Amino acid sequence: MKPWNYPSLRVRLTWRMVAMQALVLMAFSILAAIPLYEIGRSEQSLDDDIIEHIAEAIQRDPSGGLRPVMDDETRSELAQFPHFWFYAVDTEGNATQLGPIPDSIDNLLDDLPRLNSADIADIGPAEAPGAIMRRHESDAGQLWIITGGGPELRFKLIFEILGDPVFLGLLFMLTFVSFLVIPWIVTRQLRGVDDVAAEADRIDVAERGIRLSPAHVPEELHSLVGAVNAALQRLDDGMDRRQRFLADAAHELRTPIAILQTRIELLPEGLERSRLMLDVARLANLANQLLDLERLDADLSVFAPVNLVDLAAQVTADIAPLAIAAGDEITFESDADDVTVQGDAASLSRALVNLIQNAVVHGGKNATITVGVGRQGVLRVADSGPGIAEEHRQSIFEPFNRIVPLDQGAGLGLSLVQDIVSRHKGKVRVGDSPAGGALFEIFLPLCKTVTSEPHSIRQVVRSR
């Protein structure tokens, strides 16, 4: 889950646009309320909430008349308005008053029960020129109250407008619609970003040359897409330079290695000649591994039906001199005459050669190496060496990774094996051989038309 400090761009845009709309609506309402306040103040400058307080303070006396009963808190508040006054009358003509009532309203007092509400200007002294009249239901009954000199509206009208149910309903509706519409709009506008992400996800080292398209992304992201494409171009150029270097180096090495091997073969038989032949074979194997890397990167594999029995038998025969020179015994076994898979014969041969050479190097002196083919599309290479511990069976397939440092090999063989097998939709498994050493098994999918009848084939080549 993403932390709240780093929400998605869609969430941030949605919240900010909703907040902006709410602020704009509030600002508009405040600006609209100011002229309304001025208009209302010119007609009514007094706060009519005072009518309710007056009505609550009026009580009936024992004779049924009206009288004001003010508590200390009310008296303290009214002390702030020295010109405050009011006059109240009920339906029966009972009346009560408080404060200095202006003379100019005397002729209105008898007609108060005929009014429901009135805002009166220029009726009192200069300090309190206005008055308001309201009809109000109270504990003392229905009252008509006229008052002046009390608290004024000031900015209360603005807060009343903002608290009005119509305004609150409009604000809620706008917010609700914004949460529905804005995410849809933002998602639609950012759909091109998802398309670019899908394009980036399809980029692979085996499919170089793919570039991100800026056609459907916002203009603000064009520079980012251009920078990513420039980085991909630099990576492709670096891969091409490395690939050309490996190919050139491997090709340049093969000629002197072949010349050196020919000259060593012309030497008299002896221990020194055998050692030199083994060293040259290892050097040739390194050059072949470099060529394999270049070949795999260039994806020059040609898939066709391949009989693993014939392939493994040929590879075993070709590699036998190397095993003999190392003092080992190599054996080939097969459970069937024909085990056909769909693959690239050259690549599969190199994978098997690397496994056999790995057994020669790590199997120790006088090791027994067994190359086998299973009828279910399995290639096996087992040795009688020390084996591979469980904790190292995954790391050995990493390039340039070796469990025990040696003065021979570059640590590329098993990495190439895994790469080749992966390209054939197969898998490699490492285990323990019956002789106590390491067992490498390559599992490949069989061709649908394969036919094989088992009768065991066994060939043994012993050291001389």
C-alpha positions in Angstrom: 0.0 0.0 0.0 1.3 3.4 -0.9 1.9 5.8 2.1 -0.4 8.8 2.4 2.5 11.1 1.8 2.9 9.8 -1.7 -0.6 9.1 -3.1 -1.2 8.6 -6.8 -1.4 11.6 -9.2 -5.1 10.8 -9.7 -5.9 11.1 -6.0 -3.9 14.3 -5.6 -5.5 15.9 -8.6 -9.0 14.8 -7.5 -8.6 16.1 -4.0 -7.1 19.4 -5.0 -9.7 20.1 -7.7 -12.6 19.3 -5.3 -11.0 21.6 -2.6 -10.5 24.3 -5.2 -14.1 24.2 -6.3 -15.3 24.3 -2.6 -13.1 27.3 -1.9 -14.3 29.0 -5.1 -17.9 28.4 -4.1 -17.3 29.8 -0.6 -15.5 32.8 -1.9 -18.3 33.5 -4.4 -20.9 33.2 -1.6 -19.0 35.6 0.6 -18.5 38.1 -2.1 -22.2 37.8 -3.0 -23.2 38.2 0.6 -21.5 41.5 1.1 -23.8 43.5 -1.2 -26.7 41.6 0.3 -25.5 42.6 3.7 -25.3 46.2 2.6 -28.8 46.1 1.2 -30.2 44.4 4.3 -28.3 46.8 6.6 -29.8 49.8 4.8 -33.3 48.4 5.5 -32.6 46.6 8.7 -29.6 47.2 10.8 -30.8 45.5 14.0 -30.4 41.9 14.9 -33.9 40.4 15.3 -32.6 37.7 17.6 -33.1 40.2 20.4 -36.9 39.7 19.9 -36.7 36.1 21.2 -34.7 37.2 24.3 -37.3 39.9 25.0 -40.2 37.5 24.7 -38.5 35.0 27.1 -38.0 37.8 29.6 -41.7 38.9 29.6 -43.9 37.1 32.2 -47.4 37.4 33.5 -48.0 39.1 36.8 -50.7 37.9 39.3 -53.3 40.3 37.7 -52.6 38.9 34.2 -50.6 41.9 33.0 -47.1 41.8 31.4 -43.8 42.6 33.1 -40.2 42.2 32.0 -38.1 39.9 34.3 -34.4 40.3 33.5 -31.7 38.0 35.0 -28.3 39.3 35.8 -26.7 37.9 32.5 -29.3 39.6 30.4 -29.0 42.9 32.3 -25.2 42.7 31.8 -25.6 42.2 28.1 -28.1 45.1 27.8 -25.8 47.4 29.7 -23.7 47.5 26.6 -26.5 49.3 24.7 -27.5 52.4 26.6 -30.1 53.4 24.1 -31.9 50.0 24.2 -35.7 50.1 24.5 -38.7 47.9 23.7 -42.4 47.9 23.9 -44.6 44.7 24.0 -48.3 44.2 23.9 -50.5 41.1 23.8 -53.9 40.3 22.2 -55.8 41.7 25.2 -54.0 45.0 25.1 -51.8 44.3 28.1 -48.5 46.0 27.5 -45.0 46.4 29.1 -41.9 48.4 28.1 -38.3 49.0 29.0 -36.1 52.0 28.3 -36.8 55.4 26.7 -39.3 54.9 23.9 -39.0 57.5 21.2 -41.9 59.9 21.0 -42.2 59.4 17.2 -43.6 55.8 17.6 -46.4 56.6 20.0 -48.9 56.7 17.2 -47.8 53.2 16.1 -48.3 51.5 19.4 -52.0 51.1 19.1 -51.7 49.5 15.7 -49.0 46.9 16.5 -51.4 43.9 16.6 -52.3 44.6 13.0 -48.7 44.0 11.9 -46.7 40.8 11.5 -43.3 42.2 10.9 -41.8 45.6 10.1 -38.4 47.3 9.8 -38.6 51.0 10.6 -36.0 53.7 9.9 -35.5 57.2 11.1 -37.8 56.8 14.1 -35.5 57.3 17.1 -32.7 59.5 18.2 -29.5 59.8 16.1 -27.7 57.2 18.3 -30.5 54.6 17.6 -32.5 55.8 14.6 -34.0 52.4 13.6 -36.5 50.0 15.1 -37.8 46.5 14.3 -41.2 45.0 15.0 -42.0 41.2 15.2 -44.9 39.0 16.3 -43.7 36.2 18.6 -45.2 33.3 20.4 -43.9 33.0 24.0 -44.8 31.5 27.4 -46.8 34.7 28.0 -48.8 34.1 24.9 -48.8 35.9 21.5 -46.8 39.2 21.7 -46.2 42.1 19.4 -42.7 43.5 20.2 -41.1 46.7 18.9 -37.5 47.5 19.9 -34.6 49.7 19.0 -31.1 50.6 20.2 -30.1 46.9 20.6 -27.4 44.8 18.9 -26.8 45.3 15.2 -26.5 42.7 12.4 -22.9 43.5 11.5 -21.5 40.5 9.5 -23.9 38.0 11.0 -25.9 38.1 7.7 -22.9 36.6 5.9 -22.6 33.7 8.3 -26.3 33.1 8.0 -26.0 32.9 4.2 -23.1 30.4 4.4 -25.1 28.3 6.9 -28.2 28.4 4.8 -29.5 24.9 3.9 -29.6 25.9 0.2 -25.9 26.9 0.2 -24.9 23.7 2.1 -26.9 21.6 -0.2 -25.3 23.2 -3.2 -21.8 22.7 -1.7 -22.5 19.0 -0.9 -24.0 18.4 -4.4 -21.0 20.0 -6.1 -18.5 18.0 -4.0 -20.4 14.8 -4.6 -20.5 15.4 -8.4 -16.8 16.4 -8.3 -15.8 13.1 -6.7 -17.7 11.2 -9.5 -16.7 13.3 -12.5 -13.1 14.5 -11.7 -11.6 11.0 -11.2 -13.1 9.9 -14.6 -11.8 13.0 -16.3 -8.3 12.6 -14.7 -8.2 8.9 -15.6 -9.2 9.6 -19.2 -6.5 12.3 -19.5 -3.8 10.1 -18.0 -4.7 7.0 -20.0 -1.7 7.7 -22.3 0.5 7.3 -19.2 -0.8 3.8 -18.7 -0.1 3.0 -22.4 3.5 4.2 -22.1 3.9 2.1 -18.9 2.6 -1.0 -20.8 5.1 -0.2 -23.7 7.9 0.1 -21.1 6.9 -3.2 -19.5 7.3 -5.0 -22.9 10.9 -3.8 -23.3 13.3 -6.7 -22.9 17.0 -7.2 -23.5 16.1 -9.7 -26.2 14.0 -7.1 -28.1 16.1 -4.1 -28.4 15.1 -1.1 -30.5 11.7 -0.6 -28.9 11.0 3.0 -27.9 8.2 4.7 -26.0 5.6 6.6 -28.0 4.8 10.2 -26.8 1.7 10.3 -29.0 -0.9 9.8 -26.2 0.8 11.3 -23.2 0.3 14.9 -21.9 2.8 17.4 -23.4 4.4 17.9 -20.0 5.6 14.3 -20.1 7.1 14.5 -23.6 10.5 15.5 -22.1 10.4 12.5 -19.8 9.5 10.1 -22.6 12.3 11.6 -24.7 14.8 11.2 -21.9 13.8 7.5 -21.4 14.1 6.9 -25.1 17.5 8.5 -25.2 18.6 6.3 -22.3 17.3 3.2 -24.1 19.3 4.2 -27.2 22.4 4.6 -25.1 21.9 1.1 -23.7 21.3 -0.4 -27.1 24.5 1.3 -28.4 26.4 -0.1 -25.4 25.0 -3.6 -26.0 25.9 -3.5 -29.6 29.5 -2.4 -28.8 29.8 -5.2 -26.3 28.3 -7.7 -28.7 30.7 -6.6 -31.5 33.6 -6.8 -29.1 32.8 -10.4 -28.0 32.2 -11.5 -31.6 35.5 -9.9 -32.8 37.5 -11.2 -29.9 36.1 -14.8 -30.2 36.8 -14.8 -34.0 40.3 -13.4 -33.5 41.1 -16.0 -30.8 39.9 -19.0 -32.8 42.6 -18.8 -35.5 45.7 -18.7 -33.1 44.1 -21.4 -30.9 43.6 -23.6 -34.0 47.2 -23.0 -35.0 48.5 -23.7 -31.5 46.4 -26.9 -31.2 47.9 -28.2 -34.5 51.4 -27.5 -33.4 50.9 -29.2 -30.1 49.4 -32.3 -31.8 52.7 -32.6 -33.8 54.7 -32.9 -30.5 55.9 -36.3 -29.4 53.6 -38.3 -27.1 54.1 -37.5 -23.4 52.7 -36.0 -20.2 53.6 -32.5 -21.3 51.8 -32.8 -24.6 48.6 -34.1 -22.8 48.7 -31.1 -20.4 49.1 -28.7 -23.3 46.3 -30.3 -25.2 44.0 -29.9 -22.2 45.0 -26.3 -21.8 44.3 -25.5 -25.4 41.0 -27.3 -25.3 40.0 -25.1 -22.3 41.1 -22.0 -24.2 39.1 -23.1 -27.2 36.1 -23.7 -25.0 36.4 -20.1 -23.7 36.4 -18.7 -27.2 33.4 -20.9 -28.1 31.6 -19.6 -25.0 32.2 -16.0 -26.2 30.8 -16.9 -29.6 27.8 -18.6 -27.9 27.1 -15.3 -26.0 27.2 -13.4 -29.3 25.1 -16.0 -31.1 22.5 -16.0 -28.3 22.3 -12.2 -28.2 21.9 -12.1 -32.0 19.2 -14.7 -31.7 20.5 -16.8 -34.6 19.0 -20.0 -33.3 17.2 -22.2 -35.9 14.6 -24.5 -34.4 14.0 -27.9 -36.0 13.4 -31.4 -34.8 16.5 -32.7 -33.0 17.2 -36.3 -31.9 18.8 -35.9 -28.5 20.3 -39.5 -28.7 22.3 -38.7 -31.8 23.2 -35.2 -30.5 24.4 -36.5 -27.1 26.3 -39.4 -28.6 28.1 -37.1 -31.0 29.0 -34.6 -28.3 30.2 -37.3 -25.9 32.5 -38.7 -28.7 33.8 -35.2 -29.4 34.5 -34.3 -25.8 36.0 -37.7 -24.9 39.6 -36.7 -25.7 39.3 -33.9 -23.2 38.0 -36.2 -20.5 40.7 -38.8 -21.3 43.4 -36.1 -21.1 42.1 -35.2 -17.6 42.3 -38.8 -16.5 38.6 -39.4 -16.4 36.2 -42.1 -17.6 33.2 -41.0 -19.7 30.1 -43.1 -20.4 27.1 -42.5 -22.6 23.7 -44.1 -21.9 20.3 -43.8 -23.6 16.9 -45.1 -22.7 15.7 -45.0 -26.3 16.9 -44.9 -29.9 15.0 -41.7 -30.8 14.1 -38.9 -28.4 13.1 -35.9 -30.6 12.6 -32.4 -29.4 12.1 -29.0 -31.2 15.3 -27.0 -30.8 18.5 -25.6 -32.1 21.0 -28.4 -32.5 24.1 -26.1 -32.2 22.8 -24.4 -29.0 21.9 -27.7 -27.4 25.3 -29.2 -28.3 27.0 -26.2 -26.6 24.9 -26.6 -23.5 25.8 -30.3 -23.2 29.5 -29.6 -23.9 29.5 -27.0 -21.1 27.9 -29.5 -18.7 30.5 -32.2 -19.5 33.4 -29.7 -19.3 32.0 -28.6 -15.9 32.1 -32.2 -14.8 35.7 -32.6 -16.0 36.8 -29.5 -14.2 35.0 -30.0 -10.9 34.8 -33.8 -10.8 38.3 -34.3 -9.6 40.9 -36.7 -10.7 39.9 -40.1 -12.1 36.2 -39.2 -12.0 33.5 -41.1 -13.8 31.3 -39.0 -16.0 28.0 -40.3 -17.3 26.1 -38.7 -20.1 22.5 -39.9 -20.5 19.3 -39.3 -22.5 15.8 -40.0 -21.1 12.9 -40.9 -23.2 10.9 -37.9 -21.8 13.3 -35.3 -23.4 15.9 -35.3 -20.6 19.7 -34.8 -21.0 21.7 -35.9 -18.0 25.3 -35.3 -17.0 26.5 -37.0 -13.7 29.9 -37.3 -12.2 31.5 -39.0 -9.2 33.0 -35.8 -7.8 32.3 -33.9 -4.6 28.9 -32.7 -5.7 27.2 -29.3 -5.2 25.9 -28.2 -1.8 22.2 -27.3 -1.6 22.8 -23.7 -0.8 24.9 -23.2 -4.0 22.6 -24.8 -6.5 20.9 -21.6 -7.6 23.9 -19.2 -7.6 26.1 -21.4 -9.8 24.0 -20.3 -12.8 25.0 -16.7 -12.4 27.6 -15.4 -14.8 31.2 -15.4 -13.4 30.1 -17.2 -10.3 32.2 -20.1 -9.0 31.9 -21.9 -5.7 35.6 -22.6 -5.5 38.1 -20.2 -7.2 40.0 -22.0 -10.0 42.8 -21.0 -12.3 40.8 -22.1 -15.3 37.4 -21.2 -16.8 35.6 -17.9 -16.7 32.4 -19.0 -14.9 30.3 -18.6 -18.1 29.4 -22.2 -18.9 26.5 -22.8 -16.6 25.1 -19.4 -17.2 25.1 -20.2 -21.0 23.4 -23.5 -20.3 20.5 -21.9 -18.4 20.1 -19.3 -21.1 20.0 -21.9 -23.9 17.5 -24.1 -22.0 15.3 -21.1 -21.2 15.1 -20.2 -24.9 14.0 -23.8 -25.5 11.2 -23.5 -23.0 12.9 -26.0 -20.8 14.4 -26.1 -17.3 17.6 -27.2 -15.6 17.7 -29.1 -12.3 20.7 -29.8 -10.1 20.8 -32.8 -7.8 23.0 -35.6 -6.5 24.2 -38.4 -8.8 24.1 -42.1 -7.8 27.9 -42.0 -7.7 27.8 -39.3 -5.0 28.7 -36.3 -7.2 26.6 -33.7 -9.1 23.8 -34.5 -11.4 22.6 -31.9 -14.0 19.4 -32.6 -15.8 18.0 -30.6 -18.8 14.2 -31.1 -19.4 13.0 -30.2 -22.9 9.5 -30.4 -24.4 9.1 -33.4 -26.8 7.9 -33.1 -30.3 4.3 -34.3 -30.7 5.2 -36.7 -33.4 8.1 -38.4 -31.5 8.2 -42.2 -31.4 10.8 -44.0 -29.4 11.1 -47.6 -28.3 13.6 -48.2 -25.5 16.5 -50.4 -25.8 19.4 -49.3 -23.7 22.5 -48.0 -25.4 25.7 -47.8 -23.4 29.2 -46.7 -24.6 32.2 -46.5 -22.3 35.4 -44.6 -23.1 38.2 -45.1 -20.6 41.4 -43.2 -20.0 44.5 -44.6 -21.4 
